[in-house]
Amino acid sequence: MLQRMALLLFALLLVSQVRADAAPWYRWESQADGRLVCAQFSPGDGWKRFAGPFNNGACRAY
């Protein structure tokens, strides 16, 4: 009985993790030349967030 309860609890914990959302997309601007890219995370040093968040990889609103 205790093993079944532990297994049920473990299964519930796994199911709760499945509901995670995808990371949002942002448009990033290069501080060096002003180029814009769309990415979920900063492309690196010298980039600042320009617009967003968006829910797609094209950085466009529906």
Long-range contacts (C-beta under 8 A, 24 or more apart in sequence): 22-55, 24-52, 24-53, 24-54, 24-55, 25-52, 25-53, 25-54, 25-55, 25-56, 25-57, 25-59, 26-50, 26-51, 26-52, 26-53, 26-54, 26-59, 27-51, 27-52, 27-54, 27-59
